[in-house]
Amino acid sequence: MTKLLLRRTGLYALWLFAIGAGIVIVLNYENARGSAGSAPSQWISGTSISLDPTRDTLIMFAHPRCPCTRASLGELNRLLAQSDGRIAAHVLFFRPPNYPANWTHTESWQTAAAIPGVSVQEDMNDALARKFGAETSGYVLFYNPQGRLLFRGGITESRGHAGDNAGESAIISLALGKSTAVTQTPVYGCSLLEETNSQATAAQ
């Protein structure tokens, strides 16, 4: 009886350890920040995106097959709804070279295209992402009409987590002409660089 009890206790302890380890792994993944490059402090001219001369301009760089990006797009929808039409928004979806156009036309693409006032286009081989220093899906840059960078970073609190967050609040405040102490936040999502290229190949 004692041996059986000890065996059950040991199994129960192993079960609890496995659950705890699983929770730690999930939390570490959700809170793992993506890398961010050096964003230009002044708007880059001569690209396929135009700086709006009358409104602030927002750019989001996204991987069409990154599950974390769904939450970023949801937050983009929320912040645009609260900005009173004062933001010209663009979502650029990474597309590897030699891949068909429909590779980017995922659920995330459709979600972005359905957001009122958002312009959606492909970013072939991360050409624009590299120019603007974007390295992680969900990365947002926010420029004023004079082309000065006001904010850069993510608009979710963690990977795939929707809800109020510092990045979203900062952009809304800036768009409404209010001051904010937050000009940069971490970004959570899939890589747009070398790792993404291997992910893209696997997902084709």
C-alpha positions as a LaTeX table, in Angstrom:
\begin{tabular}{lrrr}
\hline
Residue & $x$ (\AA) & $y$ (\AA) & $z$ (\AA) \\
\hline
Met1 & 0.00 & 0.00 & 0.00 \\
Thr2 & 2.84 & 2.37 & 0.92 \\
Lys3 & 4.70 & 1.62 & $-2.32$ \\
Leu4 & 1.55 & 2.26 & $-4.34$ \\
Leu5 & 0.98 & 5.54 & $-2.54$ \\
Leu6 & 4.58 & 6.62 & $-3.15$ \\
Arg7 & 4.28 & 5.70 & $-6.82$ \\
Arg8 & 1.08 & 7.71 & $-7.20$ \\
Thr9 & 2.65 & 10.65 & $-5.38$ \\
Gly10 & 5.64 & 10.53 & $-7.70$ \\
Leu11 & 3.47 & 10.40 & $-10.78$ \\
Tyr12 & 1.39 & 13.29 & $-9.46$ \\
Ala13 & 4.55 & 15.34 & $-8.85$ \\
Leu14 & 5.79 & 14.61 & $-12.39$ \\
Trp15 & 2.40 & 15.62 & $-13.78$ \\
Leu16 & 2.49 & 18.92 & $-11.90$ \\
Phe17 & 6.06 & 19.54 & $-13.06$ \\
Ala18 & 5.09 & 18.90 & $-16.69$ \\
Ile19 & 2.16 & 21.32 & $-16.43$ \\
Gly20 & 4.34 & 23.97 & $-14.83$ \\
Ala21 & 7.04 & 23.57 & $-17.47$ \\
Gly22 & 4.44 & 23.85 & $-20.21$ \\
Ile23 & 3.06 & 27.06 & $-18.74$ \\
Val24 & 6.56 & 28.55 & $-18.52$ \\
Ile25 & 7.25 & 27.67 & $-22.16$ \\
Val26 & 4.00 & 29.26 & $-23.34$ \\
Leu27 & 4.59 & 32.42 & $-21.30$ \\
Asn28 & 8.16 & 32.74 & $-22.55$ \\
Tyr29 & 6.92 & 32.41 & $-26.13$ \\
Glu30 & 4.13 & 34.96 & $-25.69$ \\
Asn31 & 6.49 & 37.49 & $-24.11$ \\
Ala32 & 9.45 & 36.96 & $-26.45$ \\
Arg33 & 10.10 & 40.30 & $-28.11$ \\
Gly34 & 10.84 & 40.50 & $-31.81$ \\
Ser35 & 13.87 & 42.33 & $-33.13$ \\
Ala36 & 13.56 & 45.91 & $-34.33$ \\
Gly37 & 15.90 & 47.60 & $-36.72$ \\
Ser38 & 16.81 & 51.26 & $-36.96$ \\
Ala39 & 13.79 & 53.16 & $-38.25$ \\
Pro40 & 14.49 & 56.32 & $-40.28$ \\
Ser41 & 13.63 & 59.43 & $-38.29$ \\
Gln42 & 12.51 & 61.11 & $-41.50$ \\
Trp43 & 10.21 & 59.69 & $-44.16$ \\
Ile44 & 11.90 & 57.90 & $-47.07$ \\
Ser45 & 10.75 & 59.33 & $-50.39$ \\
Gly46 & 10.72 & 57.54 & $-53.71$ \\
Thr47 & 8.95 & 54.38 & $-52.54$ \\
Ser48 & 5.58 & 52.89 & $-53.47$ \\
Ile49 & 4.06 & 54.44 & $-50.32$ \\
Ser50 & 3.24 & 58.12 & $-50.28$ \\
Leu51 & 3.40 & 60.31 & $-47.21$ \\
Asp52 & 0.00 & 61.90 & $-46.67$ \\
Pro53 & 0.44 & 65.71 & $-46.66$ \\
Thr54 & $-2.65$ & 66.37 & $-44.56$ \\
Arg55 & $-2.81$ & 63.44 & $-42.11$ \\
Asp56 & $-0.43$ & 61.29 & $-40.09$ \\
Thr57 & 0.77 & 58.20 & $-41.94$ \\
Leu58 & 0.96 & 54.75 & $-40.35$ \\
Ile59 & 2.76 & 51.75 & $-41.82$ \\
Met60 & 2.43 & 48.21 & $-40.49$ \\
Phe61 & 4.74 & 45.49 & $-41.77$ \\
Ala62 & 3.25 & 42.00 & $-41.63$ \\
His63 & 3.90 & 38.37 & $-42.46$ \\
Pro64 & 0.77 & 36.93 & $-44.10$ \\
Arg65 & 1.19 & 33.56 & $-42.36$ \\
Cys66 & 2.14 & 34.72 & $-38.88$ \\
Pro67 & $-0.66$ & 33.87 & $-36.39$ \\
Cys68 & 0.49 & 36.65 & $-34.05$ \\
Thr69 & $-0.34$ & 39.25 & $-36.71$ \\
Arg70 & $-4.09$ & 38.67 & $-36.35$ \\
Ala71 & $-4.04$ & 40.41 & $-32.98$ \\
Ser72 & $-1.98$ & 43.29 & $-34.39$ \\
Leu73 & $-4.52$ & 43.79 & $-37.17$ \\
Gly74 & $-7.35$ & 43.73 & $-34.65$ \\
Glu75 & $-5.65$ & 46.48 & $-32.67$ \\
Leu76 & $-5.02$ & 48.45 & $-35.86$ \\
Asn77 & $-8.73$ & 48.31 & $-36.58$ \\
Arg78 & $-9.51$ & 49.57 & $-33.08$ \\
Leu79 & $-7.06$ & 52.45 & $-33.12$ \\
Leu80 & $-8.19$ & 53.64 & $-36.56$ \\
Ala81 & $-11.80$ & 53.60 & $-35.39$ \\
Gln82 & $-10.78$ & 55.95 & $-32.56$ \\
Ser83 & $-8.59$ & 58.27 & $-34.61$ \\
Asp84 & $-11.46$ & 60.13 & $-36.25$ \\
Gly85 & $-10.10$ & 59.61 & $-39.79$ \\
Arg86 & $-6.82$ & 61.38 & $-39.03$ \\
Ile87 & $-4.54$ & 58.51 & $-40.08$ \\
Ala88 & $-3.59$ & 57.26 & $-43.54$ \\
Ala89 & $-2.80$ & 53.59 & $-42.90$ \\
His90 & $-0.84$ & 51.06 & $-44.96$ \\
Val91 & $-0.26$ & 47.36 & $-44.31$ \\
Leu92 & 2.62 & 45.77 & $-46.20$ \\
Phe93 & 2.69 & 41.98 & $-46.42$ \\
Phe94 & 5.97 & 40.18 & $-46.92$ \\
Arg95 & 6.17 & 38.10 & $-50.11$ \\
Pro96 & 9.22 & 35.94 & $-50.89$ \\
Pro97 & 10.68 & 36.18 & $-54.39$ \\
Asn98 & 9.33 & 33.75 & $-57.01$ \\
Tyr99 & 6.21 & 33.02 & $-54.96$ \\
Pro100 & 2.73 & 33.41 & $-56.50$ \\
Ala101 & 0.58 & 36.38 & $-55.56$ \\
Asn102 & $-1.98$ & 34.19 & $-53.80$ \\
Trp103 & 0.67 & 33.13 & $-51.26$ \\
Thr104 & 0.13 & 36.44 & $-49.48$ \\
His105 & $-3.67$ & 36.44 & $-49.82$ \\
Thr106 & $-4.33$ & 34.73 & $-46.51$ \\
Glu107 & $-6.94$ & 35.40 & $-43.84$ \\
Ser108 & $-4.70$ & 38.14 & $-42.45$ \\
Trp109 & $-4.60$ & 39.85 & $-45.85$ \\
Gln110 & $-8.39$ & 39.72 & $-46.06$ \\
Thr111 & $-8.69$ & 41.07 & $-42.52$ \\
Ala112 & $-6.40$ & 44.00 & $-43.28$ \\
Ala113 & $-8.19$ & 44.76 & $-46.55$ \\
Ala114 & $-11.52$ & 44.87 & $-44.73$ \\
Ile115 & $-10.40$ & 47.59 & $-42.30$ \\
Pro116 & $-11.90$ & 50.90 & $-43.49$ \\
Gly117 & $-9.33$ & 53.26 & $-44.96$ \\
Val118 & $-6.41$ & 50.80 & $-44.98$ \\
Ser119 & $-4.28$ & 50.37 & $-48.09$ \\
Val120 & $-2.88$ & 46.84 & $-48.44$ \\
Gln121 & $-0.02$ & 45.83 & $-50.69$ \\
Glu122 & 2.78 & 43.29 & $-51.05$ \\
Asp123 & 6.34 & 43.95 & $-50.00$ \\
Met124 & 8.37 & 41.81 & $-52.38$ \\
Asn125 & 11.33 & 40.23 & $-50.59$ \\
Asp126 & 10.99 & 42.74 & $-47.72$ \\
Ala127 & 12.29 & 45.58 & $-49.88$ \\
Leu128 & 10.39 & 48.27 & $-47.98$ \\
Ala129 & 10.71 & 46.54 & $-44.62$ \\
Arg130 & 14.48 & 46.72 & $-44.94$ \\
Lys131 & 14.38 & 50.39 & $-45.94$ \\
Phe132 & 12.24 & 51.26 & $-42.91$ \\
Gly133 & 14.07 & 48.99 & $-40.46$ \\
Ala134 & 11.20 & 46.52 & $-39.90$ \\
Glu135 & 12.32 & 43.06 & $-38.79$ \\
Thr136 & 9.24 & 41.64 & $-37.04$ \\
Ser137 & 5.65 & 41.13 & $-38.18$ \\
Gly138 & 3.32 & 43.67 & $-36.59$ \\
Tyr139 & 5.94 & 46.43 & $-36.54$ \\
Val140 & 4.36 & 49.88 & $-36.85$ \\
Leu141 & 5.84 & 53.24 & $-37.85$ \\
Phe142 & 3.92 & 56.49 & $-37.42$ \\
Tyr143 & 4.92 & 59.70 & $-39.22$ \\
Asn144 & 3.43 & 63.19 & $-39.16$ \\
Pro145 & 2.56 & 65.08 & $-42.39$ \\
Gln146 & 6.03 & 66.66 & $-42.40$ \\
Gly147 & 7.61 & 63.22 & $-42.48$ \\
Arg148 & 8.94 & 63.14 & $-38.91$ \\
Leu149 & 8.84 & 59.81 & $-37.09$ \\
Leu150 & 6.58 & 60.04 & $-34.03$ \\
Phe151 & 6.33 & 56.40 & $-32.94$ \\
Arg152 & 7.72 & 52.95 & $-33.70$ \\
Gly153 & 7.01 & 49.52 & $-32.28$ \\
Gly154 & 4.19 & 47.07 & $-31.70$ \\
Ile155 & 0.54 & 47.55 & $-30.80$ \\
Thr156 & $-0.02$ & 44.38 & $-28.75$ \\
Glu157 & 1.11 & 43.56 & $-25.21$ \\
Ser158 & 2.46 & 40.14 & $-26.21$ \\
Arg159 & 2.32 & 37.59 & $-29.03$ \\
Gly160 & $-1.23$ & 37.22 & $-30.30$ \\
His161 & $-2.66$ & 39.11 & $-27.34$ \\
Ala162 & $-5.44$ & 41.59 & $-28.13$ \\
Gly163 & $-6.44$ & 44.36 & $-25.74$ \\
Asp164 & $-5.43$ & 47.79 & $-24.50$ \\
Asn165 & $-1.72$ & 48.47 & $-24.81$ \\
Ala166 & 0.77 & 51.32 & $-24.66$ \\
Gly167 & 1.53 & 51.40 & $-28.40$ \\
Glu168 & $-2.08$ & 51.69 & $-29.46$ \\
Ser169 & $-2.81$ & 54.36 & $-26.85$ \\
Ala170 & 0.25 & 56.38 & $-27.90$ \\
Ile171 & $-0.74$ & 56.42 & $-31.57$ \\
Ile172 & $-4.32$ & 57.42 & $-30.79$ \\
Ser173 & $-3.08$ & 60.28 & $-28.59$ \\
Leu174 & $-0.67$ & 61.50 & $-31.27$ \\
Ala175 & $-3.34$ & 61.33 & $-33.98$ \\
Leu176 & $-5.69$ & 63.41 & $-31.83$ \\
Gly177 & $-3.02$ & 66.03 & $-31.18$ \\
Lys178 & $-2.34$ & 65.01 & $-27.59$ \\
Ser179 & 1.03 & 64.52 & $-25.98$ \\
Thr180 & 2.41 & 61.13 & $-25.00$ \\
Ala181 & 5.58 & 60.00 & $-23.30$ \\
Val182 & 5.57 & 56.71 & $-25.23$ \\
Thr183 & 7.38 & 56.86 & $-28.55$ \\
Gln184 & 8.60 & 53.25 & $-28.78$ \\
Thr185 & 7.23 & 49.86 & $-27.66$ \\
Pro186 & 8.34 & 46.23 & $-28.08$ \\
Val187 & 6.96 & 44.32 & $-31.05$ \\
Tyr188 & 5.77 & 40.72 & $-30.85$ \\
Gly189 & 5.51 & 38.54 & $-33.93$ \\
Cys190 & 7.26 & 36.35 & $-36.50$ \\
Ser191 & 10.55 & 37.39 & $-38.05$ \\
Leu192 & 10.51 & 39.15 & $-41.40$ \\
Leu193 & 14.15 & 38.33 & $-42.14$ \\
Glu194 & 16.14 & 35.11 & $-42.54$ \\
Glu195 & 14.02 & 32.96 & $-40.24$ \\
Thr196 & 10.88 & 34.05 & $-42.03$ \\
Asn197 & 12.28 & 32.99 & $-45.36$ \\
Ser198 & 12.65 & 29.41 & $-44.13$ \\
Gln199 & 9.19 & 29.53 & $-42.57$ \\
Ala200 & 7.79 & 30.78 & $-45.84$ \\
Thr201 & 9.32 & 27.88 & $-47.74$ \\
Ala202 & 7.85 & 25.39 & $-45.31$ \\
Ala203 & 4.41 & 26.96 & $-45.51$ \\
Gln204 & 4.25 & 27.19 & $-49.32$ \\
\hline
\end{tabular}
